[in-house]
């Protein structure tokens, strides 16, 4: 494997993903062989946004590998509250740690951190943008239980606009063959245009629908997501869509016996409690597989050599991107990074179209 940071699942080739999966699978089958794999290694856990599962999963992963963890789960307890820039925080923390795991509400924050870090950076979620290690958990679960990812029909249901887990999963599935999507969402929460453009550019087959129950019999995987109150600026907009999709056990009566019901968690009311006892409900297994996938990732990244110097970075004069949630709106020293897809320019931090 040759990647250094995991910011977006595009950082991995399919071959690198398969190598990571084989490593995770071996850890699942033989955990006793890895109890000192990261002995002496130190992970920095920088969570600028609240998290239970992802934070605990990474900490458990590093501790099970024999490594150690330090960091914060509240930015108000760090120098960020004093006005320290993300750049300076990352430069300092990468002086202490062997790998940095970061969650930040600003889209593109992990990409920004990677420009200044002397050690590998893992994106543990950047606002409503991406969440690549949740995708590692998703693909590990699907591969472990289905045996393959190729050729599946996958339903993505709920918040597809702000759902970073959905965006990361779609990007990952572009690396597989003959995938068909049902994108199930109200119009207010349909996938953003940059993801729609990505799917078209990669010739991915998808249909956008608003009804959940009619799609269920056709699915191999149903990926439920929470309507995220914290992503809404307007409380009334949230009230209009909350509770719009609720998966109940009776709705699975026409589903395939081999269906896998996934959810990145936490859930609120989008999966009824009576679904938990159905053998097709694998979201708690998914959480456990995610820990093993993160163990495989940390075992690789924590052993990469530290860079004595990072590449020089141009200082930005003004943000090019107009997305109010982009990291460049608060960290004004960032360079105006641009990437072009299909003749359209996008912000290389948050993937918003540049107008």
Steps between C-alpha positions, in 0.01 A plus 500: 500500500619850418243748640607725788177669613139381492299815430263366236445142387642614165837491677481119475519287189285190491813291547591697814147458635519124440836486677353690796199267504719190504696650789177584688365152433814344643468719810137386539604135476825524699486803734757343732766554233463878514501588869843668470485605132512872592690474826676833556284680243284800588176616336370856542119518516383852408121515513376853439148360474319265736528128430452183695535208261775626270706637787462186710560277197834666420609499863406133540678418174827662607487353851430150364812538286705579810535872421396808697260790437487864607289792386178689564130451440409863565680779311422741785750306709773557241692803376239536226297690761789749520493557124771257387481417131444146376840519330682573828305234690590238240867600488523471878307175534691335216816571702368262767296231323557229239155544343221759534130414500286810456130586491403858422167664412668699222490333157850444364665532843680166473638593158626826646662317793682263265682794338678581826537168681827314538309175563204331330156660544176301510173674425252388766229722350510856366158657537251374243777415255683167540553217750736248337563277802126443539521379141773258605253368758222480240705316239653267757150405617363450149801298384512289815128416492421504125835373378523770234407858424485471122157463342292618797188719502534750782236729646620817674219648707451819698732800511693477174576873488696538823574131558879479481485122547290475185733722298804296601324171425395612152856605423630164618247302300622666179795261530273195473318343209132496405364686803144631481365768735163602630544849647206534738449851637259792508587771250636720780758234590592365156868443425696821433586590145870418536412142593248474217769625259746248646259212442432604142871547428563143623205352309336386822141379462258674735138598534375767740172417674306626801338172611681246719262204516460439122880481458570247778429175304766593243781569744804300610603771746282764666705781652285706736614841623389745767348837412769713662357787702848650544542557123190720470527878534120538491324301780175507301670327207606221735148468641362451148716193428569335836348156531421482129648150469451236769600142421268255678532124517180439301658691209764226471242228425562539125875557531763250390615253765854612423426872548739689728358796692780742587506828692805708598335577839387664716137446406208702626172360368587407141533129589234365734613294797317194367744481207795427733410132540476438125816313387529739207559792738879517524566858611644399838726245328594781262623708796721213619638435153576871481733471798693221328518700176643794694750267666625398155522864392685616812737206486605620156506879550663507845805323359561745215810718545454850637568780253769732630365774274163548332470637147485881481141623470393817319328748730151587380403866459124441511275194498399389150223276628168658600370200697438650846585165662837462327815511713642778281235739637659495845865408425579783259867409451401186305593487131214520249517136392293410193431168329327454165254218426328481163601856418349637823714656773448385859651606831762237586417532870120463508413396140258790449465634146697822452281762336 
